[in-house]
Amino acid sequence: MRFLAALCFALATGLSLAACGRDAEDGVRHIAVIPKGTSHEYWKAVHAGAERAARELGVELFWKGPLKEDDRTAQIQVVEDFIVRGVDGIVLMPLDETALVAPAKDAAARGIPVVVADSDLAWDGRVSFVATDNRRGGALGAEHLAGLLGGEGKVIMLRYLEGSASTAARETGFLEALAAYPSIEVVSSNQYTGPTVEGAYQTSENVLNSFAELDGVFCPNESAAFGMLRALEDSGRAGDVRFVGFDSSQKLLKGLEAGKIDALVLQDPVKMGELAVRALVDHLNGVAVEPNIDTGVVLATPENLSTPEIRALLLPDLSILKN
């Protein structure tokens, strides 16, 4: 049995290496892009940017991530599967800053370079880190919310998921910036929504029920913001409680247009996917790559949401995914 298992492994490894050899001879590189999840609108925009870069650069893109954004085991398995397949490089968007270090190190040890995007890893072996300045994004949200409140009031901040470096940086940036306003009291900042809208809705509902007097809310990502929007609507407080969210979707845009959301902190997920793939291909081609690439962050408000720049971020072009 041990002999047969070893033989199967050798054959599988040989086939994988042979496939890589054929790709190299044909001049076609295979790039794996592994997001935290695939269901949220944000990841579809990242996918569109990555696909656009791949087509322009003539590389073949594999897009695969876990179904749930808290499934560390599934994401680790996706990385390991691509290592066995012998891809030429990996763009990894880790859902946990420590749990994904081991598979990333394994890829690098086997000669597969790794670009980290969206959320950082506690590892210095990456080719580059392509992401939003998330701490600055959280600070933008805090400064805008403080302005809406006139520098005083009671505020809650929801958290997203333990181990998520990107949202943790937003939460830290928000609290740091809000500390400059001594008349604003953060009455709750320790509640996690988890990766689903339903979880975010339940957490939001519980927090809102706990504070009859509330002036402002900050949510650090798309699913948390939408769960909070639903809870505010159901409690009859939408439009009365000042609300700043993070990221965008059709439903969040409708909330902004209706005055139920006061602002959305926007990343550029299309640009992030594109620049991450470009950085990886540059590295494979022997071109020097910046260790940190900032993809930008802005604030969408009722005053600027009709401008072309903001509209492109609120409603990114995903048509390439249909072709």
FIDORO-692733 format. One record per residue: z, x, y of N, C-alpha, C, O in turn; residue in three letters. Coordinates in pm, whole numbers, plus 50000, padded with zeros to 5 digits. Each point is the difference from the previous one (the first is absolute). Last residue first. Layout:
REM FIDORO-692733
ZXYZXYZXYZXYALA
...
This chain:
REM FIDORO-692733
479384829653764498665005649970500065009949883498985005649962ASN
504804971950253499204989749934498645005249955499284993349927LYS
503965031950328500594997649868499224989549922500204998549879LEU
498815013250577499535010449908500534997849859499405004649903ILE
501914968150477498754996149934499525010449898499324996649904SER
504644998150415500155003049856498714997649922500014999749877LEU
502205007950654498774996849927500145004649855500095011949972ASP
504144973050359499135011049959498824995349918500074990049928PRO
503434989050418499054994449904499035010949954498834999950040LEU
504755011750247500544987449949499124994049891500504994049905LEU
498125045050324501165003149917500614987449939500505000249888LEU
495864996150410499535007549883501155003749906499815001049879ALA
501124978250538499394990549907499545007049872500124994649890ARG
501505031050472501094993349928499444990449896500544998849891ILE
496335023250383500775010049926501104993549916500175003449883GLU
497134969850417499305004549878500815009749916499974999349877PRO
502554963650419499225012050028499345004949872500564998349892THR
502584964250147498574996850004499135012150032498784998950001SER
506135001449985499464997549866498514996649997499385000449894LEU
504065010950475498895009049965499304996649869499105007249958ASN
504644967150244499225004650115498795008349961499005000050072GLU
504354983549616499114989350046499095004450114498914994550018PRO
502555044849671500774989650068499054988750040498795001749991THR
501685047949696499194988250032500904989250059501034996649941ALA
499215060350011500714987250001499034988950039499335000850103LEU
500105050449632499944992750127500744986849985500424996149891VAL
498365056349858500774987749994499984993650139500165006950101VAL
497475037749563500204991850119500814987349976500074994949888GLY
498675044749820498944990050010500234989850111499214990850016THR
502075063749843500554987750056498874989950022499025003050068ASP
501925042049606498964993050074500554986450043500314991549915ILE
501285060849878500424986650039498924993750088499565006050098ASN
499655036549710501074995549909500524986050030500514993249912PRO
494345025250166501284999450072501094994849906499764990649923GLU
495935036349892500444986450032501355000750072500875007949963VAL
494445024949893501414999050034500354986050048499234993750073ALA
496805017049573500214998850144501494998350028500684992449931VAL
496945010049632500465012650056500204999950150500155010550062GLY
498634953049623498855007850046500415013150066499165007350052ASN
504074961349796499225003549881498795008750037499545008149919LEU
503074974650433500755010049923499235004649877499955011949970HIS
498234952950282499945012650074500725011149925499495011149988ASP
500894945949838498685005649974499815013150077499425009449947VAL
504564966750129499965004749862498665006749969499965010649938LEU
500624968950482500845011949990499955005849859499945012249983ALA
497874946950096499285011150064500805013049990499445010649976ARG
502574949649871498925004249909499255011850060499665009449928VAL
503664972050341500615005849881498945005049903500125011049945ALA
498584965450445500395013850028500655006749880499875012149982LEU
498864941649984498845008750023500415014550019499415008949937GLU
503954957950020499285001949875498845009450015499765008449913GLY
502564980650479500855007649909499305002649867499995011349950MET
497984960650372499925014150038500815008749906499595011149967LYS
500754943049975498635004149969499845014950029499465007549918VAL
504644971950201499875002849857498595004149959499845008049907PRO
503244992150535498564999449978499735003349854499635011449968ASP
504834964250298499445012549952498484998649997499454989850039GLN
504304981250262498815001349915499705014549964499945008850086LEU
504054952850088499715014350003498895002449898500144996749883VAL
500954956850385499835006449871499715014850024499085003550075LEU
503304950850211499225012449993499925004849856500884997149919ALA
500974960050206499815005550135499185012850001499365003150100ASP
500874950049584500235014449993499685005650137498984996550060ILE
500544959149909501135000849908500375014549970501125002949957LYS
495084978450311501245003050072501235000549913501125000450052GLY
494054993549833500764987750023501295002350077500724990550032ALA
496385045549832499224991350089500784987350037499824994650109GLU
502075035149577499935006450131499284991150100500444998650114LEU
499684987449440501344999350058500055006250138500684994850089GLY
495365008849663500194986150045501374998150064500144992650097LYS
498995048949707499214998450122500134985750054500134998150121LEU
501815011749467500795005850108499254998850132500614997850105LEU
497174988049511501134991050027500875005450112500514992350081LYS
495805033549760499524987750064501174991150041499994994250109GLN
501355055449872499284991949902499514987750076500384997950115SER
502385054349981499304987750033499434993349877499815006249895SER
504405032050303498774997749923499434986050030500584992350076ASP
504295009550057499275012549975498844997049905500184993349899PHE
503214977350487499705003849863499225012949992499785006850100GLY
503684961850247499035011049993499845003849853500975002949931VAL
501274954650391499635005049867498925010750012498904997550049PHE
505134966850208498945010150025499755007749870500945003949931ARG
500804944950096500485013549970498855009850024498924998449944VAL
499904958350129501255001350076500625013949981500485006150095ASP
495564981649673499684998950141501235001150089499885003450118GLY
500984980749398498815007950035499634997450145499924988650044ALA
503644990149693500355010050101498815008750040500145009050082ARG
500614954749565499774994650134500285009950111500194996050115GLY
499855009149389501304997650064499854994350141501004997050066SER
495215015049670500724989949924501354996750063500514988949982ASP
496795045650209499344987050011500814989149932500204989350057GLU
501275054949896500204995450138499374986250021500584991350065LEU
498695029749524501414995950011500314994950140500734990350017ALA
494965027849896500204987349928501424994850016500224988050018ARG
498835054450160499284989650075500204986449934500294990150068LEU
501385047949708500824996150115499344989050081500674990750046MET
496895027649599501154992849947500914995250111500514988849996GLY
495905038850122499544986649965501134991649941500104988050028PHE
500795057250082499714992350121499564985849966500404990550067ALA
500315040349581501284996350063499764991350123500724990350022ALA
495515027449763500634989649918501334995750058500334988149997SER
497255047150230499284987249996500744989249922500174988850050GLU
502875049950167498695000249932499444985749989500644990450042ASN
503715022050174499285012849994498695000249922499395010749988PRO
503734954250354499665001649858499045011749984499065001250078CYS
504724974650303498965010149972499825001049849500975000949925PHE
501304963050485499815004349862498935011049996499024999550074VAL
504654970150298498815007749965500005004849857501055001249937GLY
502324968950272499015001050107498725007249959498934997250055ASP
505654971549749499095011249973498905000050105499424989650032LEU
505094981849759499605005850127499175012549972500515010049951GLU
501004967849680499564988650082499525004850136499074994350057ALA
501375030049459500175002650142499414988550082498804999250024PHE
501135002649493501275006950027500275001750149501135002750040SER
494824978849772501094990549981501365006150035500954992950030ASN
495185034349977499964990450110501134989949989500584995950101LEU
498875034849548500475006850121500034990350118500954999950078VAL
497294984649512501445002849987500565006250127501094996350046ASN
494254996549926500704987250006501515002249996500744993750076GLU
496495043549857499964995550139500794987250019500754998550096SER
498685017849468500915008850076500074995550145501084999450059THR
495874978249666501374996849960501015008350077501034995050043GLN
494375014050024500354986750050501464996749968500744995350086TYR
497415044149737500215001350144500424986750061500854999650089ALA
497955001149459501265007150019500345001450148501154998650040GLY
494704983249856501064990749962501385006350016500934993650049GLU
495215032850019500214990650111501144990449967500804996650087VAL
499265052249682499224987549999500314991450121501075001250061THR
501005043049809498565001450020499204987150012498805000450029PRO
506525008450139499245002249878498514998750026499604997450113GLY
504324998950203499194988549960499385001749862499734990149932THR
505055028650309498685004049950499244987749951500554991549930TYR
503795020250434499444990849902498575004149963499155001750088GLN
504075016550255500175005549866499444991049890500345001849883ASN
500424993150616498925009749978500055005949860499465010749975SER
502834951350424499695002249857498845009849988498954998250062SER
502994991750361501014992949920499745001349850500894997549919VAL
498185029250561499304998249872501024993949904500885006949950VAL
498894992150608500815001849879499154997349876499404989449986GLU
500035024750569499364993649885500815003449876500235011749970ILE
500795006250458500314985650002499264992349891500134987849991SER
499315060250091501364997149952500364985249999500944996149932PRO
494605034850027500314987350068501384995249954500104992449903TYR
497715046249918499975002650144500344987550081500105000650123ALA
499364999849398501315005350039500065003150150501095001450055ALA
494924985249712500814988850048501385004750045500674993250078LEU
496275037649725499534995950132500884988850057500244999650121ALA
500695015549441500205010950095499624995750142500745002450095GLU
498404968249544501425000650033500305010950102500844998150087LEU
494694997849756500414987850069501455001050045500324997450116PHE
497915036949614499465000550136500434988150082500315001350119GLY
500824999249423500755010150074499545000750145500835000450091THR
496754971849623501344994550021500875009650080500734995950090GLU
495045018849776499874989450101501374994350034500334997850117ARG
499425033149533499795006750129499874989850112500495002350110ALA
499794981749451501305005650040499885007150135500914999150082ALA
495194984749712500774989350064501385004850042500554995350100THR
496715036249676499324995250120500814989250072500215000950121SER
501235017949456500195009050113499394994550129500565001850108ALA
501574975149445498734999750072500145008050129500634995350095SER
503084996449607499105010349948498665000550068499255009549980GLY
503424944750022500625013249988499025009849936499344996949901GLU
499124960550392500245003949860500605013949997499485009250064LEU
500274960550356498994996449901500445003349858500354991049923TYR
502544992350539499465012049935499074995649888500044988649955ARG
501614986450533499894999949854499515013649952499265006850071LEU
503514977850384498885007749948500024999049848500995003649937MET
501144967650529500055004349860498755008149968498924997650054ILE
504184988150421498755003049930500285003049854501045005749966VAL
501004973850551500325002949860498715000949920499124991450011LYS
501715019550544499874989649900500405004749861500415011449981GLY
497405011850508501264995049945499744988949898498994993050006GLU
497625030550275501005010249973501314995049946500975007649997GLY
494984966250094500645004250125501145009649977500915001150082GLY
495934979249593501364994950008500695003550131501144996050023LEU
494445019249871499954985549990501384993750021500124989050054LEU
499545058149924499424994850123499944984950001500274993750102GLY
501135028049506501025001450104499494994750133500754993650075ALA
496215008449570500984989449977501095000550107500424989650052LEU
496395044849948499404987350041500984988549984500094991350087HIS
501255051449769499845000050146499414986850049500414994750103GLU
499985012649430501314998650064499874998850151500644991650062ALA
495455017049681500514986549976501324997650070500214989350058GLY
497995053949953499184990950081500494985649986500104992650098LEU
501865039849624500485001050138499214990950093500584993750089ALA
498055010349463501264992650009500565000050141500534990050047GLY
495645035849874499704985849987501244991550010500004989650066GLY
500435057449920499524995550130499674985149998500254993050097ARG
500915026449499501184999750086499624995350141500714992150062ARG
495835014849624500764987849976501274999150084500394989050041ASN
494745033249976501305004950046500934987949994500174992650097ASP
495625009849567500484995350129501265007850037500745004349912THR
495915019749741500834988150017500204996450147499655007550091ALA
498925031949513499194991850091500734986850019500124992149907VAL
500665061149904500664987150010499304992050108500055003650118PHE
498425039649529500194994650134500764986949990500024993549896SER
499585036149730498965006050084500204995850145499905008350091VAL
504344994749567498854991650033499015007750085500375009450070ARG
504115004549765498805004849932498754991950030498945002849945GLY
505964992850180499175007550095498715005349937499325008450058ASP
504444948049885499275010649928499075007050098499274993550074TRP
503174961049916500915011250019499485012149923500635004949906ALA
496264954450305500695004649881500935011550037499725007650094LEU
498014948350213500125014049962500705002049866500674991149948ASP
495894969850250501445002049985500235013549936499335003549903SER
496174985350257500804988150031501495002850000500674997950101ASP
496285037049625499674991450114500994988450010500654996349902ALA
498065056049851500964989050010499684992050125499785005850107VAL
497335028149546500254996250139500944988149997499754990249930VAL
499025049549687500534987050037500144999150152500675008250062VAL
496475021949511500704999350129500384985850036499334990449963PRO
499945035049560499544987950067500754998950132501184996649999ILE
499545036649641498845002950084499414988050069498865000550047GLY
505175003249675498794999449917498735001850083498894997549953ARG
505435001350249500095010749900498775000549911499685010549944ALA
500814954350370499725012750067500015011649902499185009150011ALA
502064948449827498585000250038499645013450062498995006049963ALA
505534986749941499235001749877498515000750030499295008349943ASP
503674981450407500095014149963499175003049875499355010449990LYS
501034945050136499195007150099500005015049970498965006650008ALA
503814965349730498594998849965499075007050100498955005149961PRO
505744996550139499685006449872498544998349961499355010049966ALA
502404967750424499865014550017499555006649870499095008350001VAL
502044944050094498605004149977499795015050016498875004849991LEU
505424973550078499574996849863498595004849971499675002849884ALA
502385001350560500475009749901499454997449859499705009449928THR
499284963050462499815013850047500505010549902499665011850015GLU
498074938249906501345006050003499855014850030499215006949935ASP
497014966050049500934989450036501445004749995500914992650039LEU
494255034950067501154998049911500924988950046500354999250118PRO
494505016349906500834993050097501284995749928500094988849951MET
495585049049968501164992549950500784994050116500345006950096LEU
494705016749737500684995450121501114990749953499734989649940VAL
497435051149785500754987450009500504998050142500545009150063ILE
495335020249623501064999750099500624986250007499424990149956GLY
497345022749711499955012250081501095000650105500375010950044ASP
500024964549458499354998150129500065012950080500795009049970VAL
500584978949546499455012150059499244997750129498945005950021GLY
503684966249641498564998050016499335011850069498785001549994ARG
505944997949957499385001349867498484998550010499265006849929VAL
503204985550461500105014249963499305002349867499235009549986ILE
501204946650161498925007050071500065015149974498965006650000PHE
504464966649817498724996349939498845007450067499085004749932ASP
505264999650249499865007549874498674997049932499395008949941GLU
501734966750448499775014150032499755007949873499055007949993VAL
502184947549952498655000950056499675014650033498905004749970VAL
505464985949886499054999249889498565001050050499165006349935GLN
504314991350382500045012949931498985000249887499315010049982ILE
501324949550234499255009350084499995014149939498995007050005GLN
503494959249775498574997149994499215009950085498935004549958ALA
505774997850055499505004249868498504997949990499285008549947THR
503064975850436499825014549999499395004849869499135008750000ARG
501104944950265499825004249861499695014949995498845004149987ASP
501684964950396501265006249960499925005349857501025003849942ASP
495424972150291500315011950078501395005649974500455008850073GLU
495874964149597501174997650085500415013150068499955010749939LYS
496244989749789499914986450051501144996950097499824992750098LEU
498195057949840500834990249930499854986250062499654998750117PRO
496145033749928501425000850034500784989849920499424991749932GLY
495285033250164500894993249907501445002150043500415011150033LYS
494045003250056501104993750073500874992649901499544990549936TRP
496405050550091500754991149911501204994850077500815007950049PHE
494125015550093501384996450028500564990949891499374990149962LEU
496585050250129500314987349931501484997250014500845008549970GLU
495755019050382500945001549890500254986349938499804989650063VAL
497485023750345499365001149871500935002949884499625006649904GLY
501014984450592500145013749951499395002049862499925011349952LEU
500144945950269499375009250094500005014449948499095007850028GLU
503154958749723498554997949997499275009650093498945005349966ARG
505794995450030499475004549871498484998549995499305008949952ALA
503074974250424499935014650000499385005249871499195009250004ALA
501544944650025498995004250097499855015150003498885005250001ARG
504554976149736498674997749941498905004450095499005005949957GLU
505464995450195499795010249897498614998749939499335010149975ALA
502014957150335499805012950065499735011149900499145008650023GLY
501894948449811498724999750070499715013450067498875004949994ALA
505354988849800498935001249901498635000550068499155008149962HIS
504604982850302500015014149959498865002649902499305010150009VAL
501374945650110499445007550112499975014949970499035006850033ALA
503034964849660498564997449998499315007650112498885004949983LYS
505794995849995499405008949901498504997649987499255009249968TRP
503344962850322500025013950047499265009249903499225008550043TYR
501694945749855498795002250079499895014550047498905005450012GLU
503814983949534500134997450142498715003550075499245008749957HIS
501264999049562499914985950036500034997550150499354990650046SER
501075051649677498624995750024499904985850055498904995550033THR
504665051749954499734987149941498594995950035499285007550066GLY
502275035750036501294994849955499834986849926500754997049907LYS
495035036250082500864993850101501344995649941500205000449878PRO
495785036550003501064992249934500944994350107500885007150049ILE
493985017349844500864995750111501004990049942499624989649946VAL
496795051649862500884988649974500834997150124500615009050057ALA
494395016449832501224999750079500804987549966499474988950002ILE
496175044749815500754987749977501345001050072500795009249975HIS
493995014950085501455001449987500644986349984499554990150058ARG
495405034249850500714987850038501505002249978500445003549891VAL
495725026349993500385000850140500734987850050500114998150121GLY
498245015149427499214990350075500305000450149499314993750080ASP
503135033949622498595003949990499124990650082499025004450060GLU
505554985549906499815011950083498545004349998499455003850103ALA
501814960649621500064996050140499725011950090499254999050098ASP
501105008949442498744993350032499974995850146498965001150066ARG
505035017649770498955010050006498664993850036499265005850080GLY
504404966249847500135006950128498915010450015499465002050109CYS
500784975849483499544990950105500075006650136499104998750082ALA
502675024549554498544999849994499424991050108499005003350062ALA
505634998449885499515012250061498485000449999499375004750095LEU
502694959349688500274999350143499455012150071499364998850105SER
500374999849428499074990650060500204999250150499044999250077LEU
503985026949680498685006150001498974991050064499165004750078GLY
505174978949857500005010150105498635006450011499505002450110THR
501164967249541500044993150129499935009850115499284997750098ALA
501015019849469498714993650022499944993150135499025001150074LEU
505075017649794499025010550028498624994250028499305004350091ALA
504144966649774500255005050135498965010650037499495000050112PHE
500394983149452499584989850096500195004850143499144997950086CYS
502455029849570498544999850000499484989850102499055002950073LEU
505574999349851499555011850074498495000350011499455003550104ALA
502474962749636500324997950141499505011650084499434998150107ALA
500165005449426499054990250054500254997550149499064998750078LEU
503975029349692498685006450009498994990650063499225004050086PHE
505064979749819500055008950115498655006850021499565002050113ARG
500914971049508500004991750120500005008650125499294997250096MET
